[in-house]
Amino acid sequence: MTLDDGADLASTLHNKRKKTLTRIKGGTEETTTGVLRLRAMEKDGALKYPIIAVNDAYTKHLFDNRYGTGQSTLDGIMRATNILLAGKNFVVCGYGWCGKGLASRAQGMGANVIVTEVSPLRALEAAMNGFRVMPIIEAAAVGDIFVTVTGDTSIIAREHMEKMKDGAIMANSGHFNVEIDQKGLEKISTKRETFDLTSTNTRLKTGENYTYWLKEDSSIWLQPKGIRQK
């Protein structure tokens, strides 16, 4: 049996440890991103053993995704930046269960929450829950904090970063670091400074603006200390 988080173990077995697949009876996957990866493998006929999508269980996405991810994401951001959320324009990219929890927690901290969502039904749900809903290209110009929580790729692209205000903070709460366009950010930046283990401060070529990218190599992690002050 395999117990997986993000389908990393299943992917490794299928690509680098193929000889072990015949001895595996089944497995479990707990994350939204992992389930998406595994279903893509199944569709392509590449998945070699059955896996239970734990993420589909009500007790997982209704509670862990919504409340757990919502709280831990904000905890990671505040520990890394020491920022006051009240009054900030907080952009939640994606309104799945994790996005719903994050939007709710950010609203509870006094932030002005903006939701970007490609699904019309989820966008309508966000609007009826009291959040402003708009395309990411519009939110990019007004947001103070941006968090991707979709499990998909290329959510915040170069064209969005170029519109961001000075001091904007970007963070990814998905399992992998593909939701923020790293290569695009590198192309439009002229200077990068790293603060401890939590944040990269990037000066953009478009002017004197800085953006802060939390934990660029993966998702938000909880750290014992925040950013060093200059």
N, C-alpha and C positions, 0 to 999 in steps of 0.2 A: 504494500500500500504506500502511496505517496500523499503527503499533506503539503499543499502548495500555497504560496502567496505571490500572486502575480504571474503564475505559470512559469516561473523561472526554472523550477526543478523539472517540470515536464518538458520544457524546451531543451534543457541540457541533455536529458535522457534521449530525446528524439534525435538530437543532432550530434552528440558526442559520446553517448553511452548506449548505442543502439542494441548491443548484445544483451543488455539487462532487461530490455522491454518484454521478453518472453516470460520472465519470472514475475512480472508485476501484474497483480490481479485487478487493481483499480486504484483510484485516488480521489482526492477532494481539492477544491479550489475555492478560496474565500473572498477574492476581490473581484470588483467589477471589471477591471482591466484584464485580469487573468481569465475570466470567463469569456470575454470578447476574443482574446487570443486563441483560446481552446476551441471556441465555436468556429473560428476561421479555419483552424486546423482540421476540424471535423468536416467542414464543408469541402475542403480540398482533399479529403480522404487520407490525411496525414496522421490523424490521431490513432494510436495503436492500442489504447486500452481505455475502458470507461472511466469517466471522472464525474463525481457528483458536484454540482454547482451550489456550494454552500451559500454563496452570495445571494442566491434566489430565495433562500429561506426568509420568511417574514421576520423572524427574530434577528436576522443578520442585517438586512437593509433598512428595516424600520427603526432599529435601535443603534447598532454599531455604526452603520454608515451615516445615519442622520445625526445622532447625538454625539457619538464618539468622534467621528471625523470633524464634525462642526466645532467641537470644543478644542480638540487637539491642534487643529489648524490655527485657530486664533491664538492658542497658547504659544505655539511655535513662532508666530509672527511677532507677538508682543515681547517674548523673551529675546528675540533676535534684534529688535529695533527699539524697544522701549517706547513705542509710539502710542499716543492717545487715540483711540478709535472714534470717540464721540465727535460728531460733526464731519468726519471724513467721508468722502465718496468711495464706497467699498464695492468694487465690481466683482461679482461672482460669475465666472464663465462656466455655464452648465447648470441646469436645474434638475438633476437627478436626485437621488436620495441624499448623497453627500452634499450636493449643492444646496438642497433645501435646508439641511441642517446648518450649513455654514452661513447661509443668508439669515436664518433665524437667530443664530448666535450673534452675528455681527450687528443685526438690528437691536438685539437686546443690550449691546454695549454702546448704543447711541449712534451707530454709523448710519449714513444715508446709503442704503443698499440699492445697487443697480444690478440687474440680471441680464446676461446675454445668453440666448438659447435659440437653437435652430429649429427645435420642434415647436410647431404652433400651439399644440395642446399644453405643453409644459410652460411655454411663454405666457399663455393665457392664465394658467394656474398661478404663476409668479405674480402676474398683474393683479389677480383677484386676491392674492395674499398680501397685497399692499406694496409691492416692490415696483420700482421703475424698470421698464423693460425696453431695451434698445439694441441695435446691432453693435457689435464690438468696435466697429470703426467710429461710431459716434461716442461710445463710452470711453474710448481711448483718450479723447480730448479733455474729459472732465474728471476721470477717475484719479484717486490718490493711491489706492491699493488695488491690485489686480490679483485674483487667485483663480487659476485654472483647476477645474475639478470635473473633467469630462471623461477621462480614459481614452481620449482620441488624440490625434496629432495636429500640430500646427494651428493651435487655437489663437495664440497671440503671435502675429507675424511682424515682419519688419515694418510694413506700412502702418501698423498700429503703434509700434514703439515710437515712430517718428512723430506721432501726434501727441505723445504723452507730455504732461507738464513736468517741470523741474521737481525732482525729489520723489517721483512716482516709484512705488514699490511693486515688484512682480514676484509672485510665488506660485509654485505648482504643488497641489495637494493630491495629484494623481499618482499612480504607482511608478510611472516612468517619466523621464525628463523630456519627452518629445512634445509636450503641449506648448512649450515656449520655444520659438525659433532661435536657437543658440547661434547658428551660423549667420542669420540675418542681423542679430545684435552685434556680433563681432565685426561685420562689414560696416556698420554705421557708427562704430565707436572709435574713439581716438585714445582713450585712457581707461585703464581698469585698475582698481584697488581692491584688495581682499581684506575683509575684517574678520579676524578669528576664523571660525569654521562655518559661519552662518551667512555671510553676505558678500556680494561683489558689487562695488560701486563703479558704474560705467558712465563715462562722459560721452555724449553723442555728438556726431559730426554736425548735426543740424544746428548747433549753437552751444550755449553754456549749460544746457540742461544735463542733469544727472538722473540716472535711474538706478534703483537698488534691486538686485536680483538675489533672492534668498535661496541658498543651498543649490547652486546651479547644476550640480552633478546628479541630482535626483529630486526627491520630494522634500517637503519641509520636515526637518527633524527637530526634536526637542533638545536644546543645548543647556548646559549648566550655567552659562553666562551669555550676555548679549554683546552687542557691538561695542568696540572700544570707542571712546569719545576722542575727537581730535583736540 
